[in-house]
Amino acid sequence: MRLSQTLIAFFLFVSTIIAHPLTTEGEDEDAKKLEQAFSLPDLVKLKDNSVPSHWQLSDSTKLNEGRVILTPQVNSKGSLWLKNAYPLKDAFTIEWTFRSVGFVGKSPLNGLAFWFINEKGLKDDHNLFNGPSKFDGLNFVVDSNGPTGPSIRAQLNDGSASFTNEIVYDQSFAYCLFGYQDSSVPSTIRLTYDRSDDNLLKLQVDNRVCFQTRKIQLPESKYKIGVSATVGKDLESFEILKMNLYNGVIHDSLIPNVNAMGQPRFVTKMIDTKTGKEKLVDKETKNMLEDKVTNYEIMKKLNRVEGKVLANDISGLEEQLNQIIKLQSDLIKYMEQFSSTVNSQLKVSGGGETGKETSSEQFKDLLNFNENVKKMLDETERLREQNKNVNLQGPHIDDIVARLAVWLVPLFLIVAVVAYYTFKIRQEIVKTKLL
């Protein structure tokens, strides 16, 4: 009996923690940025089964059991729009929580579209998944009819081009794979724009980065926000569960790009002319083999390099370079002292010009090596200046530093020992001749 009571108390405690999680400083700041007038309230708590007055439902859309169902039946369409336009200034964050249930696979008419478009010049047409085919702003289409299967795609338009369900795949500036269909677990997409951060535009899906860019600048204006959907003969229920708009960048928008969403890889069939064998090759690999590099591929490679630079810790590079330079400077001083000592002893033992010639000839390799070390020191100093402001540290730098340090010290010791024994042997020969 006591055990069961203890278990019940434990589960009540866990449920309390889940229902009322501890808030962090970042969450408190996010709560201050939340714009209630541009967000959906808690739909479960709505008693009259109708959305607030600042929202507008259209077509077949209905509110049922805490969810806005855009397509409740076959061959239906629906939309949910804010009546008031949002005045964009510097930054915003929009979070949509939704799900798709009842169908898996391709269906030409089935699709969901999220809108952030300028209210100026907005035409009353519904040709793009029950939304405007001509718009000025951003559109995000979620469907499974593209060449890569279920995905989310981003479109940018200035109002001049007309988009349709069929050509939207060719007009996307970014997209990623997204398995959203017939899932009991809702998905959340988060759109963030920050003018102060060099016009950062970022789309996250369930806290995973779909894409981010700084090449799009949204002008200060008033924007209409909404979502629309259509279905054909295959019933796919698109449901909106939550929508929050924040006047600024929230804490979750700053999650690092560690878990990026999957991107499609295109393959092409190649046939060996000699053997006739067929094999599938990645399209990027094929282009490299054919020595064809497009600007798009170059930009992708530069983005990868930028990510590696930002991800690496480069704090120890300058310290290691300073240690190498100090070690080389000490070795130069030791070698100069050694050469001076050898020359003075040869002058005492051999004397005259003959002793100088013998010394120069005998220690020519050693002196040449000393000059090479000086050149190496100058080259290292030059490289240090070039890399002084470069925030990059890789395994290859560490290998070079380690090998250089391990190689130089034994080599100098060996040269010193050889020079010492050569000098001693010469002294013995001179003594033998004198005797």
Summary of the structure (lengths in Angstrom):
residues: 435
radius of gyration: 35.7
end to end distance: 110.8
largest distance: 123.4
contacts: 1203
relative contact order: 0.10
helix: 39%
strand: 25%
